[in-house]
Amino acid sequence: MTTPDAHILIVDDDERIRSLLGRFLRKSGYMVSMARDAAQARRLLAGLEFDLIVLDVMMPGEDGLSLTRDLRKRLDTPILLLTAKGEIEDRISGLESGADDYLPKPFEPRELLLRIAAILRRVPALEVAQPKFLTLGALRYDTEKGELWNGDAPLRLTGTEQALLRRLAASRGHAVSRAELIDDLGRGGQGEEAENSERAIDVQITRLRRKIEADPREPRFLQTVRGTGYMLVVD
């Protein structure tokens, strides 16, 4: 998701879960609004547009499945359902109601983050046109040509560095996981091969930082998002 960051609505009757998810998603670069039940969610949806709804199934009053079915009659907003039930029948019911994905509780916050990112990538309406140039301090990045310039002098980038910078620039201001970078660069694998691929990404990021950062040990533009991956921040 590019600038502006995706706006996510969290609907859950558990105040603790709402608070935890809200803090985690905001820290990951998302804008977040929260509702305690279906009624409050409807009021927010009547006045605001959201890029994705994270919706608990088991709520007092109107449950998440009922709300999802009703919203699907008039909204195309992606919906990710959360539930304490993990049976196949329950997952099928959630998807049949119109949800885009289904995540049983308890879950790892990182998995939720990856699922959200995957859903947002599948929604064409969320694609935002890239500006011609991005500014990284004294450097200028040409998004169309994939070229990095320091004034009138081009900086040499390897093919892998070009691919990494192009991918991160397309999602500037938003964390991109190592797994996404591996997939985009066509270096996926399993087991030891996957671990080697992640290490290779880290090495390439380190090399790229040497070219764009004044102090690679304290990166300003190519930042590490702990537990997730990397994020490009531009001026």
C-alpha positions in Angstrom: 0.0 0.0 0.0 1.5 3.4 -1.0 0.9 6.8 0.4 -1.6 7.5 1.9 -1.3 4.4 4.2 -4.2 2.0 4.2 -7.0 2.8 6.7 -8.2 -0.2 8.6 -11.3 -0.7 10.6 -11.0 -3.1 13.6 -14.3 -4.5 14.9 -14.1 -6.6 18.0 -16.0 -6.5 21.3 -12.9 -7.4 23.3 -11.3 -4.0 24.3 -7.9 -5.6 25.0 -7.7 -7.2 21.5 -8.9 -3.9 19.9 -6.2 -2.0 21.7 -3.4 -4.5 21.0 -4.3 -4.7 17.3 -4.6 -1.0 17.0 -1.2 -0.3 18.5 0.4 -3.1 16.4 -1.1 -1.9 13.1 -0.3 1.7 13.7 3.3 0.8 14.5 3.3 -1.0 11.2 2.3 2.1 9.3 -1.5 1.7 9.0 -4.2 4.2 9.9 -6.6 2.5 12.3 -10.2 3.1 13.5 -11.9 0.8 16.0 -15.5 -0.3 16.7 -16.8 -2.4 19.7 -19.7 -3.9 17.8 -21.6 -4.1 14.5 -23.7 -1.0 15.3 -20.7 1.2 15.9 -19.0 -0.2 12.8 -22.0 0.7 10.7 -21.9 4.3 12.0 -18.2 4.6 11.1 -18.7 3.0 7.7 -21.5 5.5 7.0 -19.1 8.4 7.2 -15.7 7.0 6.4 -14.1 4.9 3.7 -11.8 2.1 4.7 -9.3 0.0 2.7 -9.9 -3.1 4.8 -12.1 -4.3 7.7 -10.7 -6.7 10.4 -13.9 -8.2 11.9 -14.4 -10.5 14.8 -17.1 -13.2 14.2 -18.2 -13.9 17.7 -19.7 -10.6 19.0 -22.8 -10.0 21.1 -25.8 -8.8 19.1 -25.2 -9.0 15.4 -22.2 -11.3 14.7 -19.5 -10.9 12.2 -20.9 -13.2 9.6 -24.2 -11.4 9.5 -22.5 -8.0 9.3 -20.3 -9.3 6.5 -23.2 -10.6 4.5 -25.0 -7.2 4.8 -21.9 -5.2 3.9 -21.3 -7.3 0.8 -24.6 -6.0 -0.6 -23.3 -2.5 -0.9 -19.5 -2.5 -0.2 -16.5 -4.1 -1.9 -14.2 -3.3 1.0 -12.0 -6.3 1.8 -12.9 -8.1 5.0 -10.7 -10.3 7.1 -12.6 -12.4 9.7 -11.2 -13.3 13.2 -12.8 -16.1 15.2 -12.0 -18.4 18.0 -13.4 -21.3 15.9 -11.0 -23.0 13.6 -13.1 -25.8 12.1 -13.3 -26.2 8.3 -17.1 -25.6 8.3 -16.6 -22.3 10.2 -13.9 -21.1 7.7 -16.2 -22.0 4.8 -19.1 -20.2 6.4 -16.9 -17.1 6.7 -15.8 -17.2 3.1 -19.3 -17.9 1.9 -20.5 -14.8 3.7 -18.2 -12.7 1.5 -15.1 -12.4 3.5 -11.7 -12.2 1.7 -9.8 -14.2 4.3 -10.2 -16.0 7.7 -7.8 -16.1 10.6 -8.5 -18.3 13.7 -7.7 -17.1 17.2 -5.2 -17.2 18.7 -2.9 -15.9 16.0 0.5 -14.3 15.7 0.4 -10.6 15.0 2.9 -11.0 12.2 0.6 -13.5 10.4 -2.2 -11.0 10.6 0.1 -8.3 9.1 1.1 -10.6 6.3 -2.5 -11.5 5.5 -3.5 -7.9 5.5 -0.7 -7.0 3.1 -1.6 -9.9 0.8 -5.3 -8.8 0.7 -4.4 -5.2 -0.1 -2.0 -6.3 -2.9 -5.0 -8.1 -4.5 -7.2 -5.0 -4.7 -6.5 -3.1 -7.9 -8.4 0.0 -6.6 -5.7 0.5 -4.0 -2.9 1.0 -6.5 -1.7 4.5 -6.5 0.3 6.0 -9.4 4.0 6.5 -8.7 5.4 10.0 -8.9 8.2 10.4 -11.5 10.9 11.0 -8.8 11.3 10.2 -5.1 13.7 12.2 -3.0 16.1 10.5 -0.6 18.1 13.3 1.0 20.6 14.4 -1.7 19.6 11.5 -3.9 16.8 11.3 -6.5 15.2 8.1 -7.6 13.6 7.8 -11.0 10.6 5.4 -10.4 10.0 4.9 -14.2 13.6 4.1 -15.1 14.6 2.5 -11.8 17.7 4.9 -11.7 19.3 6.5 -8.7 21.0 9.9 -9.1 23.2 12.1 -7.0 22.7 15.4 -8.7 23.7 14.9 -12.3 25.7 11.7 -11.5 24.0 8.3 -11.7 24.7 5.8 -9.0 25.4 2.2 -10.2 22.9 -0.3 -9.0 23.1 -4.1 -9.5 20.1 -5.8 -11.0 19.0 -7.1 -7.5 19.4 -3.7 -6.0 17.3 -2.2 -8.7 14.6 -4.8 -8.1 14.6 -4.3 -4.4 14.5 -0.5 -4.6 11.7 -0.6 -7.2 9.6 -2.9 -4.9 10.2 -0.8 -1.8 9.5 2.4 -3.6 6.2 1.0 -4.8 5.2 0.5 -1.1 7.0 3.5 0.3 6.0 4.3 3.8 4.7 0.8 4.3 6.6 -2.3 5.6 7.4 -5.0 3.1 8.1 -8.5 4.6 11.2 -10.5 3.7 8.8 -13.2 2.3 7.3 -10.7 -0.1 10.7 -9.5 -1.2 11.8 -13.1 -1.8 8.7 -13.8 -3.8 9.0 -10.7 -5.9 12.7 -11.4 -6.6 11.8 -15.1 -7.5 14.0 -16.6 -4.8 11.5 -18.6 -2.9 12.2 -21.9 -1.3 11.5 -24.1 1.7 13.4 -25.0 4.9 17.1 -24.2 4.7 16.7 -22.7 1.2 14.1 -20.2 2.6 16.4 -19.3 5.5 19.3 -18.7 3.0 16.9 -16.5 0.9 16.1 -14.4 3.9 19.8 -13.9 4.7 20.4 -13.0 1.1 17.8 -10.3 1.2 19.4 -8.9 4.4 22.8 -8.8 2.7 21.3 -7.0 -0.3 19.6 -4.5 1.9 22.9 -3.8 3.7 24.6 -3.2 0.4 21.8 -0.9 -0.8 22.0 1.1 2.4 25.7 1.8 1.7 24.6 3.6 -1.5 21.6 5.6 -0.2 22.4 6.3 3.5 24.8 8.8 5.0 25.2 6.4 7.9 24.2 2.8 7.0 24.3 1.9 10.6 21.6 4.4 11.4 19.4 4.2 8.3 17.1 7.1 7.6 15.5 6.0 4.4 15.7 2.2 4.2 14.4 1.3 7.7 14.1 -2.1 9.4 10.6 -2.8 10.7 11.2 -5.2 13.6 9.5 -8.6 13.1 8.3 -7.7 9.6 10.8 -6.6 7.1 11.9 -3.3 5.5 10.3 0.0 4.7 11.4 2.9 2.4 10.8 6.3 3.8 11.2 9.3 1.4 11.4 13.0 1.9 
